[in-house]
Amino acid sequence: SPPPQVQWELSWSDEFDGAALNHSLWNVRTNDSHCCPAELELYVPEAVSVQAGQLVLRTRNQTLPGPNGKPFAYSSGWVDTQAKWSQMYGRFEANCSLPPRAATGIWPAFWLMPDNQTADPQCWPTGGEIDIFEMNGDPIQDSVFGSYHWALPGECGKDREPIPGAAWRPANSAVDWQTGWHVYAVEWRVDRLDFYVDDQLYLTRTAGAKAGLLLPTNPMYVILNQAVDGSLFR
């Protein structure tokens, strides 16, 4: 069923209209990677910039020493609002231009994680993870993906939805349509998540459906990053 009509009220935004990133709003991941051992990038502040009203996350092929001296083949950028801004329910959106599909293995994402992880920050995904979009540079699919990862209480590391929820691309779209500017959004209500591209609804997750699906129960913060996925790199 279609989502109910809501008149949203702006609670937080950043138009990136200054000369540099606003550090009162954003954290920048520094000298660190993330998550999967296959990820090839090291996040560095030099990869994050603000130019002409745009946040730029630049990924470069360069060898850098990371934590404990481990070498990384790529540098890239990550910003988030953890402990600076989070919200429970609402519409979260970003206007983004993504890399071309020829950038095989590139992995930009706009996603939300729970800001209340003090009890057990490693017990993912029991608090939920909302992937408003992910995109892998891929000459076959040319799609973005919306997903919701979750688990029952105590199921640390047991993702009930490990496969991306849905792929989306415009009807009759040209190659590299995603390099244009598009608004990616999720509307999070108490009982559902609705995923949009340019206000076109393409995925819904409903509380209680699909093995008793649990939606997040804490405010979530925003992450924008660009990884390099070793499993897709050619």
trRosetta pair geometry for C-beta under 8 A, 3 or more apart (Angstrom, degrees):
i j d omega theta_ij theta_ji phi_ij phi_ji
2 201 7.2 154 -132 32 78 165
3 6 7.8 -49 139 -5 109 105
3 187 6.2 93 179 87 170 141
3 189 7.3 161 -150 -9 114 138
3 192 6.8 -161 -108 98 100 139
3 194 4.7 -62 -50 -48 141 159
3 201 7.1 178 1 -104 107 146
3 204 7.5 -177 -57 -110 97 123
4 189 7.8 88 37 -89 105 162
6 91 7.9 173 87 -38 127 117
6 187 7.4 152 39 -159 136 134
8 90 6.9 97 -141 -158 111 80
8 91 5.0 -47 -107 19 154 127
10 13 6.1 -28 -167 -27 117 120
11 87 6.3 110 97 -104 145 147
11 90 6.7 -66 19 -131 134 158
12 85 5.4 134 -145 -172 159 144
12 87 7.0 -158 13 -40 130 132
14 22 6.4 -149 -134 37 124 129
14 25 5.5 142 -78 137 134 163
14 26 7.5 21 -75 -43 173 112
14 55 7.9 55 115 -50 118 125
15 53 6.4 -33 153 -152 86 92
16 21 7.7 -26 -125 -107 90 60
16 50 4.9 -158 -168 -140 98 110
16 53 5.6 109 93 -169 88 39
16 54 5.8 38 106 -154 143 2
16 55 4.8 -134 -94 -46 152 77
17 53 5.2 10 -98 -107 67 82
18 21 7.9 170 73 -74 116 7
18 22 6.3 108 23 -59 144 92
18 50 6.2 35 76 115 74 155
19 50 6.8 127 148 86 18 113
20 49 7.7 -68 -129 -151 62 61
20 50 5.6 148 -142 34 16 119
21 26 5.6 -77 173 63 113 137
21 28 6.9 96 100 -62 160 120
21 48 6.1 5 -43 142 148 113
21 49 7.4 -127 -35 -141 100 21
21 50 5.3 164 -61 -31 58 115
21 55 7.3 66 -101 -121 97 95
21 79 6.9 -146 -149 -109 142 143
22 25 4.5 40 102 20 110 111
22 26 6.3 101 78 12 66 99
23 26 6.2 -79 -117 65 38 74
23 27 7.8 68 -152 -94 75 35
23 28 7.5 -57 -112 -10 95 104
24 84 7.2 156 158 -154 44 125
25 81 6.5 -40 168 -113 67 100
25 84 6.0 137 -160 145 28 136
25 85 6.6 -7 -151 -6 73 129
26 79 4.6 -8 -171 -173 125 116
26 80 7.0 126 -154 62 73 23
26 81 6.3 -57 -104 -83 54 67
26 84 7.0 -136 -67 72 17 160
27 79 6.7 154 76 -157 49 60
27 80 5.3 -22 57 65 101 77
27 81 7.1 167 10 -95 87 18
27 82 6.0 -37 16 45 141 88
27 83 7.7 58 -42 50 133 97
27 84 6.7 176 -30 -9 90 131
28 43 7.9 -172 167 156 70 111
28 45 4.9 69 136 -108 142 88
28 48 5.4 -137 -130 34 121 159
28 77 7.6 -49 -150 -157 95 85
28 78 7.1 127 -160 83 51 64
28 79 5.6 -27 -97 -100 63 77
29 32 5.3 -98 176 61 102 111
29 34 7.6 -14 -170 -58 166 109
29 43 4.0 15 102 119 110 150
29 78 3.9 1 26 77 124 121
29 79 7.5 -138 0 -78 80 29
29 80 7.3 53 -41 5 98 106
29 225 7.5 14 19 -107 136 122
30 43 6.7 -93 -80 111 16 91
30 44 6.6 55 -137 -133 60 41
30 45 5.5 -4 -100 -37 101 95
31 42 6.9 -6 -137 179 38 108
31 43 7.5 -68 3 78 13 70
31 44 6.8 56 -62 -99 53 73
31 66 6.4 154 -171 -148 70 65
31 67 6.4 113 150 -57 92 78
32 42 7.3 133 63 -157 16 69
32 43 5.5 -23 68 49 68 107
32 66 7.4 113 -102 -163 21 109
32 67 6.5 36 -103 -31 62 122
33 39 5.4 156 177 100 119 121
33 41 6.2 142 -125 84 92 61
33 42 5.8 -63 -70 -103 86 51
33 43 6.6 153 -99 -4 35 88
33 66 6.5 3 -28 -151 101 156
33 72 6.8 172 -71 -100 119 137
34 39 6.1 -17 64 71 70 173
34 43 7.3 52 -27 -23 101 127
34 78 7.2 128 -39 -88 135 158
34 225 7.4 41 -1 154 158 165
34 227 6.7 -96 54 -96 117 124
35 39 6.3 84 71 -16 87 139
36 39 5.0 114 70 -22 85 95
36 229 7.9 24 76 -129 141 78
38 229 6.4 27 122 -166 112 61
38 230 3.9 -140 179 52 82 110
38 231 5.0 11 176 -33 156 89
39 107 8.0 -99 -121 51 94 147
39 227 5.2 -62 -139 -168 114 120
39 228 6.6 112 -164 67 66 61
39 229 6.6 -38 -103 -103 63 46
39 230 6.6 -139 -80 -8 11 97
40 72 6.4 133 170 -163 55 83
40 73 5.1 -34 178 50 112 104
40 74 5.1 67 119 19 98 112
40 105 7.7 15 23 159 132 130
40 227 8.0 117 41 173 65 78
40 228 4.2 -61 59 95 101 115
40 229 7.6 -56 6 24 96 2
40 230 4.9 123 -45 -67 103 94
40 233 6.8 22 -11 -36 149 154
41 59 6.7 -67 -111 -133 130 104
41 72 6.4 54 -177 179 17 130
41 74 4.5 -53 -100 92 70 106
41 75 6.6 92 -159 -147 83 12
41 76 4.1 -18 -162 16 140 120
41 226 7.6 159 -103 108 173 66
41 227 5.4 -154 24 -148 132 55
41 228 4.5 126 -44 16 99 98
42 64 5.1 -119 52 78 149 123
42 66 4.7 -149 -111 -86 126 111
42 72 3.7 154 -32 52 107 162
42 74 7.1 165 17 88 69 53
42 75 5.5 -38 68 -107 86 64
42 76 7.4 137 66 26 37 72
43 47 7.1 -114 -154 47 55 135
43 75 7.7 115 -116 -163 16 65
43 76 6.0 -48 -99 80 62 72
43 77 6.4 92 -145 -131 85 20
43 78 4.4 -31 -132 13 142 112
43 225 7.3 -48 -102 -142 128 114
44 47 5.2 98 68 -5 80 103
44 64 7.1 -70 -51 163 138 173
44 75 4.9 -26 18 -159 123 115
44 76 7.7 111 24 51 77 28
44 77 7.5 -65 62 -86 55 62
45 48 5.8 -64 -160 36 50 108
45 77 8.0 65 -136 -121 23 88
46 75 7.2 -2 72 156 104 143
47 57 6.2 34 144 -162 97 60
47 58 4.9 -143 -155 62 73 76
47 59 6.9 47 -153 -80 130 39
47 60 7.1 -143 -104 4 105 99
47 75 5.4 -167 -60 141 127 96
47 76 5.2 152 173 -177 163 20
47 77 3.6 -153 114 -57 102 89
48 55 7.5 -22 -160 -169 84 90
48 56 7.4 149 -156 82 37 62
48 57 6.2 -7 -101 -104 68 67
48 58 7.9 -154 -64 19 26 81
48 77 4.1 140 -67 -144 78 127
48 78 7.7 -77 -67 45 124 30
48 79 6.0 114 -131 -54 141 108
49 55 7.9 153 85 -158 40 47
49 56 4.8 -16 67 60 87 108
49 58 7.2 16 15 -9 106 116
50 53 8.0 24 180 -93 91 7
50 54 7.0 165 -155 81 56 42
50 55 6.0 -30 -102 -99 74 54
50 56 7.1 174 -93 13 21 85
51 54 5.6 -26 70 61 71 93
51 56 5.4 13 19 -17 110 132
55 79 7.1 -94 -167 26 138 149
55 224 6.8 62 117 107 147 156
56 77 7.8 91 118 29 53 164
57 76 6.5 38 167 -180 98 82
57 77 3.6 -145 -142 68 84 120
57 78 7.5 69 -133 -62 129 31
57 79 7.6 -133 -83 -1 113 98
57 108 7.2 137 76 -118 135 104
57 224 6.8 -158 -41 136 141 99
57 225 6.8 167 -149 -149 158 31
57 226 4.5 150 124 1 129 122
58 76 7.3 -153 95 -133 39 55
58 77 6.3 67 34 -15 52 122
59 74 5.9 6 -173 178 93 120
59 75 7.1 176 -147 89 48 51
59 76 4.2 1 -104 -101 84 100
59 77 7.5 -116 -64 10 65 78
59 99 8.0 -37 33 -67 126 147
59 106 6.3 169 53 -126 161 104
59 226 5.3 -114 -50 121 116 124
59 228 6.4 139 -162 -59 136 106
60 74 6.6 161 80 -156 43 70
60 75 5.1 -2 53 54 95 95
60 76 7.6 -178 19 -72 60 58
61 73 6.8 -20 -151 156 70 84
61 74 5.9 -39 -104 -102 45 81
62 73 7.8 145 75 173 23 40
62 74 7.0 87 39 -127 56 33
62 75 5.6 -15 57 -1 106 107
63 71 5.6 -5 -168 -171 99 113
63 72 7.1 162 -148 80 49 45
63 73 5.9 -21 -94 -117 71 46
64 71 7.1 149 77 -152 32 63
64 72 5.3 -19 62 58 84 95
64 75 5.7 64 -5 -69 143 104
65 69 5.4 -35 -161 -142 115 47
65 70 7.2 126 -161 66 62 34
65 71 5.9 -45 -99 -94 55 61
65 72 7.8 136 -128 13 8 80
66 69 7.6 16 65 104 51 6
66 70 4.8 -35 62 73 102 87
66 71 7.1 146 8 -120 87 10
66 72 4.9 69 -36 -22 121 113
67 70 6.3 3 71 27 59 106
72 75 7.2 106 106 -73 122 57
73 228 7.7 -108 80 96 97 152
74 228 4.7 64 53 0 159 155
76 225 7.3 80 130 -178 115 81
76 226 4.9 -130 -174 87 125 88
76 227 6.6 164 83 -105 160 27
76 228 6.6 173 -34 -22 143 96
77 225 6.8 -157 107 -138 55 60
77 226 6.1 35 55 33 75 101
78 223 7.1 -16 -166 -166 93 96
78 224 7.5 167 -150 90 47 51
78 225 3.8 7 -112 -110 83 110
78 226 7.7 -148 -72 26 64 55
79 223 7.5 165 90 -151 47 50
79 224 5.4 0 59 59 91 94
79 225 7.3 180 26 -74 49 70
80 113 8.0 -13 -150 35 136 115
80 221 6.0 71 173 131 97 118
80 222 6.4 -179 -148 93 61 54
80 223 4.4 -13 -101 -101 103 73
80 224 7.5 179 -78 24 56 58
80 225 7.8 -12 -54 -48 94 105
81 84 4.8 -111 -168 70 69 100
81 85 4.3 -46 172 54 131 87
81 86 6.7 167 110 -64 107 64
81 221 4.5 -155 79 -166 84 102
81 222 4.7 44 14 44 118 87
81 223 7.9 -129 16 -64 71 47
82 86 7.6 34 -123 -60 41 113
82 113 7.5 -16 -87 75 107 111
82 115 6.1 170 -140 -121 67 85
82 221 4.7 153 -84 86 53 167
83 115 6.8 160 -61 -159 46 108
83 221 7.6 -18 -5 -80 40 155
84 221 7.6 90 49 -136 72 128
85 221 6.6 122 87 -127 56 89
85 222 7.3 -6 89 14 102 103
86 115 3.7 -90 -62 -26 167 148
86 219 3.9 107 129 138 109 113
86 220 5.7 -175 -159 86 101 16
86 221 4.2 -63 -90 -69 96 75
87 90 5.4 -19 134 23 133 139
87 92 7.8 168 63 -75 120 104
87 219 5.4 -153 125 -148 2 102
87 220 7.0 -39 62 52 53 64
88 188 7.9 -114 -179 115 44 128
88 216 7.5 -146 -131 112 85 108
88 218 6.7 -114 -89 160 114 24
88 219 4.3 -85 -45 -86 83 66
88 220 7.2 106 -92 2 54 73
89 188 5.2 -144 -126 104 42 91
89 189 6.1 52 -139 -118 105 32
89 190 6.6 -15 -92 -56 129 64
90 187 7.6 -102 137 -144 28 60
90 188 6.2 5 48 54 44 93
91 185 5.9 1 -174 -172 95 119
91 186 7.3 179 -146 89 53 42
91 187 4.8 -19 -98 -101 82 78
91 188 7.7 177 -82 18 32 69
92 112 6.4 101 63 -61 175 130
92 130 7.9 107 50 108 143 138
92 132 6.3 -117 100 -79 109 143
92 185 6.5 162 84 -150 48 66
92 186 5.4 0 54 54 96 86
92 188 7.1 24 -1 -3 105 112
92 222 6.7 -178 -158 -95 127 107
93 132 7.9 -179 -108 -168 40 148
93 183 5.6 12 -177 -178 120 98
93 184 6.6 165 -149 84 68 44
93 185 3.6 -17 -96 -96 97 99
93 186 7.9 -178 -74 22 63 48
93 196 7.9 -27 -105 72 109 113
94 110 5.2 -147 37 -136 138 151
94 132 7.5 109 22 104 103 149
94 183 7.3 173 87 -146 29 59
94 184 5.8 -14 61 58 78 92
94 185 7.8 165 18 -77 51 63
94 224 6.9 149 -127 -91 170 123
95 181 5.6 21 173 -176 98 104
95 182 7.2 -180 -149 88 61 23
95 183 5.1 -30 -94 -91 74 74
95 184 8.0 162 -94 16 25 70
96 108 7.6 170 174 144 140 140
96 110 6.6 -142 -41 -43 152 137
96 133 7.6 -154 51 59 147 142
96 181 7.1 163 80 -142 21 62
96 182 6.6 -33 62 62 70 71
96 184 6.0 -18 23 8 117 116
97 178 7.7 129 -163 148 47 61
97 179 5.8 30 -173 -175 93 45
97 180 6.5 -113 -119 135 91 12
97 181 5.2 -45 -66 -83 92 64
97 182 7.9 119 -88 14 48 71
98 108 5.5 -156 -133 53 95 145
98 135 5.2 32 -167 57 151 162
98 144 7.3 169 -21 -83 168 115
98 178 4.2 -33 59 148 118 110
98 179 6.4 -100 69 -85 59 42
99 103 4.3 -43 151 38 133 149
99 106 4.8 -14 59 104 154 158
99 108 6.6 149 4 -16 98 124
99 135 7.7 170 45 107 82 126
99 137 6.0 -40 100 -79 120 111
99 178 7.8 3 62 105 36 113
99 179 7.1 -4 -177 -94 13 87
99 226 7.9 99 -22 -146 123 129
100 103 5.7 112 67 -5 68 95
100 137 7.3 50 99 -128 48 104
100 176 4.6 -19 -128 -117 87 120
100 178 7.9 158 -107 69 35 93
100 179 5.6 0 -75 -64 73 127
101 104 7.6 33 162 -76 59 64
101 137 5.6 145 -156 -156 39 66
101 138 6.0 -64 -154 63 98 39
101 139 5.5 124 143 -92 117 46
101 142 5.4 -50 -74 -94 143 78
101 175 6.9 -93 21 -170 128 88
101 176 6.1 -126 1 -80 90 74
101 178 7.9 102 -52 37 82 118
102 137 6.9 -45 78 -168 22 117
102 139 7.2 50 -93 -82 49 95
103 106 4.1 9 129 -8 113 135
103 137 4.0 -121 89 -106 67 152
104 137 4.6 -144 -100 115 20 110
104 138 6.7 88 -127 -87 75 38
104 139 6.9 -30 -86 -24 107 91
104 232 6.4 -144 171 141 81 90
104 233 6.3 123 119 -133 92 42
104 234 5.1 -26 122 31 152 94
105 136 7.1 -17 -123 -166 19 90
105 137 5.7 -29 32 58 34 110
105 228 5.5 36 138 -166 104 75
105 229 5.1 -149 -160 60 72 74
105 230 7.2 45 -152 -89 126 19
105 232 4.5 168 -100 94 66 88
105 233 3.4 36 -91 -85 156 70
105 234 7.1 -177 -36 7 113 59
106 135 7.8 -2 105 105 88 89
106 136 7.2 150 74 -155 51 43
106 137 4.1 66 34 -20 89 122
106 226 6.7 -16 -173 -174 92 101
106 227 8.0 143 -169 83 44 47
106 228 6.4 -33 -106 -106 46 69
106 229 7.8 -21 62 15 3 87
107 134 6.8 -9 -169 -169 82 97
107 135 7.2 176 -143 80 39 52
107 136 5.6 -1 -99 -102 79 71
107 137 7.6 -91 -54 3 52 81
107 226 6.7 141 77 -166 54 52
107 227 4.0 -32 77 71 117 88
107 228 6.3 177 15 -91 102 16
107 229 4.6 97 -50 -29 137 103
107 232 7.7 126 -65 44 108 135
108 133 8.0 10 110 109 89 100
108 134 7.5 169 91 -150 49 49
108 135 5.5 1 58 49 89 100
108 225 7.2 -179 -144 98 53 44
108 226 4.4 -19 -94 -106 76 85
108 227 7.8 177 -75 24 26 62
109 131 6.4 -57 -159 -147 113 97
109 133 6.7 -166 -141 96 53 59
109 134 4.6 -6 -104 -104 98 76
109 135 7.6 -173 -76 18 57 64
109 223 7.2 7 107 109 100 102
109 224 7.5 -176 91 -143 55 40
109 225 5.8 -5 55 60 91 81
109 226 7.6 168 15 -89 66 40
109 227 7.2 9 2 7 113 102
110 131 7.9 108 77 -169 51 55
110 132 4.6 -52 102 66 96 114
110 133 5.3 33 40 43 99 85
110 184 5.8 127 55 93 145 135
110 222 7.7 -18 -168 -165 79 92
110 223 7.4 169 -151 87 36 61
110 224 5.6 0 -106 -103 74 77
111 129 6.6 8 176 178 123 89
111 130 6.2 167 -160 91 72 56
111 131 4.6 -25 -106 -111 112 56
111 132 6.0 -165 -91 12 44 78
111 134 7.5 19 -58 -63 117 90
111 222 7.9 143 82 -156 35 50
111 223 5.1 -19 66 61 80 106
112 129 7.3 166 82 -160 60 47
112 130 4.2 5 50 56 107 106
112 132 7.0 75 -13 -32 94 101
112 186 7.5 -110 -1 54 130 142
112 216 7.9 -83 119 -31 118 163
112 220 3.9 56 170 145 112 134
112 221 6.8 159 -149 72 71 31
112 222 6.2 -33 -98 -97 75 48
112 223 7.1 178 -86 15 25 86
113 117 7.7 -11 151 -45 105 135
113 127 7.5 67 -174 97 68 120
113 129 5.9 -6 -100 -116 75 81
113 220 6.0 159 77 -154 20 93
113 221 6.2 -25 63 55 75 82
113 223 6.4 39 1 -18 106 125
114 117 5.8 126 95 -58 97 90
114 127 3.7 -75 2 151 150 137
114 128 6.4 98 -44 56 109 83
114 216 5.9 -176 -80 -149 103 119
114 218 4.5 67 -153 75 111 118
114 219 7.3 110 -149 81 64 42
114 220 5.4 -58 -90 -99 41 76
114 221 7.9 53 157 10 10 79
115 218 6.5 -144 49 140 68 111
115 219 5.1 -23 32 95 119 92
115 220 6.3 170 -18 -125 85 21
115 221 4.7 96 -75 -28 102 104
116 119 7.9 29 151 0 84 94
116 127 7.3 -177 73 -133 79 144
116 218 4.1 -118 34 -162 119 149
116 219 6.9 93 -18 46 101 77
117 120 7.2 -82 -177 80 72 39
117 121 4.0 77 142 -109 114 73
117 123 8.0 -177 -153 44 91 84
117 127 6.6 -105 -91 -4 87 160
118 121 7.1 12 -97 -55 19 93
119 123 7.7 -33 98 21 91 135
120 123 3.9 47 113 -13 119 120
120 156 7.3 -80 140 -95 136 127
122 156 6.9 39 117 -158 80 127
123 126 5.0 -21 137 19 102 125
123 127 7.6 95 94 -15 91 93
123 154 8.0 -53 -159 -119 129 21
123 156 4.2 -82 -136 -104 73 103
123 157 7.9 -87 -147 -23 46 66
124 127 7.5 -60 -113 33 56 88
124 129 7.0 32 -156 -43 107 124
124 149 7.8 21 173 122 97 128
124 151 7.9 105 148 11 41 128
124 156 7.1 66 49 -154 40 69
124 157 6.8 61 78 -78 73 47
125 128 6.2 57 166 -109 94 14
125 129 5.0 -80 -138 -4 119 105
125 149 4.3 -101 -141 130 171 101
125 150 5.5 -114 119 -107 112 19
125 151 5.1 123 69 -4 73 99
125 159 5.5 57 15 -105 126 80
125 160 7.9 -118 72 16 117 79
126 150 7.6 61 -131 -167 22 60
126 151 4.9 -60 -84 73 59 101
126 152 7.2 -30 -125 99 89 22
126 153 5.9 79 -157 -113 124 40
126 154 7.1 107 -105 5 142 22
126 155 6.2 146 -85 57 97 73
126 156 6.6 -43 -28 -85 118 57
127 216 6.1 41 166 -130 68 89
127 217 7.4 -108 -143 41 71 78
127 218 6.1 -32 -156 32 115 119
128 148 6.9 -25 -159 -171 96 92
128 149 7.0 142 -159 82 45 60
128 150 5.0 -5 -103 -98 71 92
128 214 7.2 -129 -66 108 106 85
128 215 6.5 31 -92 -174 153 38
128 216 3.7 -112 48 -73 148 87
128 217 8.0 134 -2 3 125 62
128 220 7.6 -73 93 -84 110 131
129 147 7.9 3 105 109 93 97
129 148 7.2 159 81 -158 56 46
129 149 4.1 0 53 54 107 106
129 150 7.5 -161 24 -64 67 55
130 147 8.0 169 -159 91 36 56
130 148 5.7 -8 -110 -110 63 81
130 186 5.8 -162 168 94 129 174
130 188 7.0 -58 -97 -82 164 126
130 193 6.5 -158 -124 -138 118 146
130 216 7.2 -71 -33 -22 110 132
130 220 6.6 54 22 164 117 169
131 134 5.3 -19 178 -28 129 103
131 145 7.1 3 121 109 128 87
131 146 6.3 169 98 -155 82 43
131 147 4.1 16 50 54 123 90
131 148 7.2 -150 25 -72 77 36
131 149 7.3 59 -15 -9 106 98
131 164 7.6 -82 83 -128 145 85
131 165 7.9 168 62 8 106 109
132 146 6.5 -27 -171 -122 27 92
132 184 5.4 114 142 142 106 107
132 185 6.7 -50 -160 -156 121 9
132 186 4.7 -120 -109 -20 92 109
132 195 6.9 171 -147 -131 55 95
133 144 4.6 -15 -157 176 115 124
133 145 6.7 121 -156 63 59 44
133 146 6.1 -42 -91 -79 55 71
133 184 4.5 -63 -17 -157 130 150
133 197 7.6 77 -83 -86 130 103
134 144 6.9 153 72 -165 37 72
134 145 4.9 -27 60 63 89 100
134 147 6.9 -8 8 10 118 117
134 164 6.9 -122 54 -111 122 125
135 143 7.5 -163 -125 104 82 43
135 144 4.7 -45 -80 -108 98 77
135 145 7.1 164 -81 14 46 79
135 178 6.3 145 -136 -176 156 162
136 141 7.7 51 68 53 95 131
136 229 6.1 -36 -126 28 110 147
136 232 5.3 -65 -174 172 128 178
137 232 7.3 145 66 129 73 127
138 141 4.8 16 101 31 130 97
138 142 7.1 -131 82 -44 84 40
138 143 7.9 -31 64 33 125 74
138 232 6.7 -64 -84 -168 95 131
139 142 7.9 9 -162 -50 24 86
141 167 6.4 -95 -174 -153 122 146
141 169 7.9 175 156 -35 71 134
142 169 5.7 53 115 -104 87 154
142 173 7.3 -172 138 95 126 122
142 175 6.6 -105 -111 -132 145 57
142 176 7.5 -91 -136 -55 111 32
142 177 7.1 82 170 23 112 96
142 178 7.3 -171 -172 -9 72 113
143 167 3.9 25 152 -174 153 106
143 168 6.1 132 -163 56 97 30
143 169 4.7 -97 -105 -40 72 105
144 167 7.3 145 75 -154 32 61
144 168 5.7 -31 66 63 82 87
144 169 7.2 132 15 -76 72 68
144 178 6.4 137 -48 -109 106 131
144 184 7.2 -104 150 -107 158 129
144 197 6.8 126 62 -83 134 139
145 164 3.9 -33 -175 -167 137 144
145 165 7.1 136 177 45 86 66
145 166 6.8 164 -148 82 65 40
145 167 5.4 -34 -93 -97 80 61
145 168 7.4 154 -93 15 31 78
146 164 7.5 111 67 -176 29 94
146 165 5.4 -52 101 65 70 117
146 166 5.6 -5 55 56 90 90
146 168 6.9 24 -3 -2 101 123
146 186 7.3 149 -149 -84 123 105
146 195 3.7 93 -178 -164 166 160
146 202 7.0 135 19 83 134 102
146 203 4.7 -173 80 42 128 148
147 161 6.8 178 -170 125 94 117
147 164 4.7 -95 -72 -140 121 60
147 165 4.3 165 -110 -6 53 94
147 166 7.8 179 -74 21 59 57
148 161 6.2 41 85 68 66 150
148 165 6.0 47 14 -58 72 140
148 193 5.8 130 -73 57 142 158
148 205 4.7 -55 22 -17 150 170
148 213 7.9 60 109 -163 132 125
149 159 5.1 -41 -157 -143 104 109
149 160 7.6 142 -164 47 54 69
149 161 5.7 -144 -110 69 49 90
149 162 7.3 53 -120 -95 103 41
150 159 7.6 94 50 -150 28 61
150 160 5.4 -33 81 40 74 116
150 161 6.5 37 30 16 78 105
150 213 6.4 91 68 -154 150 76
150 214 5.6 -178 174 64 137 80
150 215 7.6 -70 -99 -97 150 26
151 155 3.8 -140 169 87 118 115
151 156 7.4 156 101 -78 158 17
151 157 7.9 56 -70 56 166 23
151 158 5.0 115 -130 79 130 79
151 159 6.3 -82 -61 -100 103 30
151 160 5.5 161 -95 -20 53 96
152 155 4.8 77 58 -8 73 128
152 158 7.8 -24 35 85 79 122
152 160 7.5 89 -20 -55 75 131
152 212 7.4 34 -86 96 109 122
152 214 6.8 121 -102 -3 53 136
155 158 3.9 -78 171 52 103 121
155 160 7.8 55 114 -48 153 95
159 162 4.4 103 98 -74 126 81
160 210 7.7 126 146 134 119 104
160 211 6.2 -153 -164 83 127 136
160 213 7.4 -178 111 -107 145 72
161 165 6.6 22 165 -79 135 85
161 210 7.5 36 -75 143 115 142
164 167 6.8 70 112 -61 132 74
165 195 7.4 135 90 -3 137 155
165 203 5.2 92 125 -163 120 144
165 205 6.8 -74 -133 -60 147 114
166 195 7.2 166 52 70 120 143
166 202 5.9 -171 122 135 141 96
166 203 4.0 -169 26 -84 139 121
168 197 5.6 170 123 0 141 137
168 200 7.9 162 -168 98 135 114
168 202 4.5 73 -97 126 133 168
168 203 7.5 -110 -47 -25 123 106
169 173 5.1 -115 158 29 100 146
169 177 6.5 115 -164 53 97 138
169 178 7.8 -75 -121 -53 92 99
170 173 3.9 110 67 -69 91 114
170 177 5.7 -141 29 173 113 160
170 197 7.8 -121 -65 111 79 131
173 177 3.9 -40 -179 -49 121 153
174 177 5.5 132 59 -69 66 86
176 179 4.7 3 168 -2 98 118
177 180 6.2 -46 179 20 53 111
178 182 7.0 -69 -136 13 58 133
182 197 5.7 4 164 -171 126 96
182 198 5.4 -72 -155 -48 89 100
183 196 7.6 -9 111 115 90 105
183 197 7.2 145 80 -162 55 46
183 198 5.5 111 46 -88 86 48
183 199 7.2 27 79 -30 122 72
184 196 7.3 161 -156 90 38 65
184 197 5.8 -13 -103 -107 67 74
185 195 7.5 160 91 -155 53 45
185 196 4.5 -9 64 61 97 108
185 197 7.8 170 24 -84 74 30
185 199 7.7 21 35 -79 135 49
186 193 5.8 -13 -171 -169 113 96
186 194 6.8 151 -159 77 59 47
186 195 5.4 -21 -102 -100 82 65
186 196 7.3 177 -84 19 33 79
187 193 7.3 156 78 -156 51 46
187 194 4.5 -7 53 56 100 102
187 196 7.3 47 -11 -10 97 117
188 193 5.6 -5 -106 -108 69 80
188 215 7.6 152 -160 -173 95 125
188 216 7.5 -14 -163 44 137 114
188 220 7.9 115 -27 29 177 131
189 192 5.2 14 57 52 105 77
189 193 7.7 -166 30 -74 67 38
189 194 7.9 31 3 -2 103 100
190 207 7.5 -42 136 -13 58 150
190 215 7.5 149 179 77 34 148
191 206 6.5 7 152 -157 82 75
191 207 4.7 -102 -151 24 58 119
191 208 7.9 -18 -155 6 90 106
191 215 7.3 -171 -134 -3 18 150
192 204 6.0 -13 -172 -169 115 99
192 205 6.6 158 -157 84 63 50
192 206 4.9 -17 -104 -107 93 65
192 207 6.6 -104 -63 -5 50 81
192 215 7.6 -99 -65 -78 10 146
193 204 6.8 159 83 -155 57 49
193 205 4.4 6 50 52 105 99
193 215 6.8 167 -35 -122 102 114
194 201 5.7 -39 -176 -131 108 110
194 203 7.5 154 -156 87 42 56
194 204 5.3 -9 -103 -104 70 84
195 201 7.2 109 74 -150 49 60
195 202 6.0 -60 95 63 95 77
195 203 4.0 3 44 60 123 101
195 204 7.3 -151 16 -70 78 39
196 199 5.6 0 -177 -117 134 20
196 200 6.1 140 -155 62 78 38
196 201 5.5 -40 -93 -87 83 51
196 202 7.1 130 -114 11 34 82
197 200 5.6 -24 67 54 70 96
197 202 6.6 1 13 2 96 130
201 204 7.1 19 179 -53 114 97
205 209 7.4 -156 -169 63 57 117
205 210 7.7 -62 -147 28 86 138
205 213 6.4 -135 177 165 99 156
205 215 7.6 144 115 -91 108 95
206 209 4.4 61 75 1 96 127
206 213 7.0 104 84 66 47 135
207 213 6.0 -139 -134 95 33 90
207 214 7.0 35 -138 -128 86 29
207 215 4.9 -64 -84 -12 102 111
208 212 6.2 -28 -142 -136 43 46
208 213 6.3 -37 29 51 15 77
209 213 5.3 -10 67 18 60 122
210 213 4.8 42 66 -44 93 116
214 217 7.6 -37 169 -33 106 105
216 220 5.9 8 156 -51 168 120
228 233 6.6 39 169 -74 95 125
229 232 4.5 36 98 26 115 106
229 233 6.5 178 90 -35 58 85
230 233 5.4 -44 -137 13 37 120
